[in-house]
């Protein structure tokens, strides 16, 4: 799962990035409201953690703009503003949750897990497609028909998570590179090819009928053939 953190306090941002990466989240960080808005509009993030007081544009305005453009990415506002009126403004602007500083790390992670379950459409920590199941806690891929399982690398996990979350739609190499390696990454397309090969081998290892198929000139599609 990829999280966007928009926070201008350097120490806070560094600490949050470290915490989230230890929890196996992919994290991109921006310290300016305008940069954060542009990143959200890329629509590659699963959750946005957004400060209110930011240079360039405040969190309320960012939220209003992205909601006005139909972007539904869950937004958790993280701010020192603890007054009830501030919370109401944040939620009314389109935020999904509101956490005030200082906060306990356990509460932040619990709120992110709740937003993540909503985003991925899972209540038990398992994503399913065709005859495969993906355990979001252990990064384990299983075949539901024969019970065979294998542990995935983080990149392999994020690839399958992205495919499953998009319901078997065709995904371009550009989308995969941005989602798995980051919005401003310089990952070359051969990285996508390499990890696609690794992921296909894991699907074959568990003897799943679900496959990643190349769509010529477009990208890849997760398909399940139950014949």
N, C-alpha and C positions, 0 to 999 in steps of 0.2 A: 504494500500500500504506500502511495506517495503522498507526502504531506508538504504543503507550502507554509512556511513560517514567515510572517511579515512583522518584524519587531526591530525597533531602532536602538534599543538599549543593548549595547555590545555584549556585556557580560551575561545578561539574561538570554540573549540569542545563542551565545556559545554554549551555555549550560543546557538549554532546551534542545539544541541540535544534538548534543552528546547523549542526552537522556533518550531522545527518540530513536537515534541510531542504535543504541544499545538494545532497544526494544524491537529492532529489526525493521523499523520504518525507513523508507527512503525519504530524505529531507532536502528541500531547497530553501534557501533563506534570502530574503531581501529586506533592506533597512529603510526603503523609501516607499511611500504610498503609491506613487505613480508606477514604479517598477513592479510593486506588488499587484496592482491592478492589471498591468499587462500580462503578468504571469498567470493570474487567475483566468484571464480571457483566453489563454491558450487551451484551457479546458482539459488539462492532462492530470489534474490533481484529484485525489479522493477526498481530502479534507484540507481546509484552510484554517490556520491558527493566526488570528489577526488582531494586532494591537489597535487601540483607538487613536491615541495621540501619535501621529506619524508625520514626518516632513513630506511635503508635496501634496498629500491628500489624506484626510483622516479616515479611520476605519468605517465610520458611519456612511460617508459618501462613497467609499469603495463598494460597500455592501449594496447600497441603493443602485449603483450603476450596474453591477454584475447581475443583480436580480432583474433589473429593467431590461437586460439583454437576454433574459431567459436562461442564465447559467444557474444551475441548481446545486452546485457543489456545496456540501455542508460547511458552514462557517462557525468556528468557535472563537468568540471574541475574548481576548485575554488582556485585561487592563486594570489599572489602579483605581479606576472610577467605580466606587462601590455603592453610590446612591441608587435608590430604587428607580428614580426618574432616568438615570443613565442606562440602567438595565433595560427599562421599557423602550427607550429610544433605540438601543442596539437591537433588541428583538424585533421591534416594529420596522426597522430598516431592512430586515431580512435575515439576520443572524439566526442560527439554529440553537446556539447555546452561549452562555456568558459566564466566564470565570474571572473572579477578581484576584489581584495580587495583594499580598502574598498568598500563595496557594500551596497545597501539598501535592507532591509529584504523583502520589497514588490516585488522587482525585482527578488530576489532569488526564492520566492514562486511562482511567475508567471512563471518563467522558469521551475520549477519543475512540475507545473500543465501542462504546454505544453508537457513536456517529458512524463508525466503520461498519458495524452490523447493518445499519440502515442503508448505507451506500451499497454494500455488496449483497444485500437481501438475504442475510443469514442470521439465524438466531442461536445456532449451536456451534458456531465456529467452523462449519464445514460447508464448502462450496461444491456444488454438483453440476455436472454436465454429461449427458450421455451415460456411459458406464464408468465414469471416473468421479472420485471424490477428493477434494483438496482440503486438508486440515490446516487452517490458518494459524494455529498455535505451534504445531510441530513441523510445518512445511513438508508434510508427508502427502504423497500422491498414492491413491489406492484405486484398484479396479473393483467395482462393486459386484461384479459377476463371479470373480474367483478369489477375492480377498487378498491378492498379492499387493504389496506396497513397497515404496522406495522413498528415501529422503531426497528432497530437491535442494539445489543450491538456491541462494537468494534470487539470482537473476532468473533461473528456471521457474521458480515459484511466482515471481512477479509477471512473467510472460503468461503462464497459465491463468493466473488470477485475472489478468487484463482480458484475456480471451473469454473466460467464463462470465465476467461482469458485463461483457458486451454481447452476450447471448448468441455467440456463434457468428457474429458479423465479420465481414472481411475487414481486416486491419492492414493499413499500409506500413511499409518499413519505416516511414517517417514517424507515424504514430507510435509504433513500437519503440523506436529509438528514443523519442521524447519521453514516453511513459516510463520506460525501464531505466534509462540512463540519465534522464533529466532534460528539462526545457532548454537549458543553455549549454548542454554537453557537446563535446566534439566527437562523440562516438561515431565511428565509420559504419557504413552499412554492413561491412563484413563481420562486425561484432554481432549484429542481428542474425546474420546467417549462421555464425558459429553457435550461438546459444539456441537458435531454433533447432539446429541439428542435435544438440545435447538434450533438449526437451523432448524431441521426437524419440530419441533413444530411451528415455525414461518411460514414455508411454508404451513403447514396444516391450520394455522390460517387464512391465506389469501385465502385458498381454491384453491391453485395452483395445477395443474397437474404435474408440475415439482417436482421431488423428488430426494433425496439423497439415493442411493441404495448401500448397502454393497456388495462388490465383495469378496466372500470367499477366504481367504488366500492372498488377494492382498491389498484391501483398500476400496475406495468409488468412486462412479461415480454419476455425476449429469445427470439425465435422464428426458426426456419429452415424455410422452405418450399421443398422441392426439386422442386416440380412443374414 
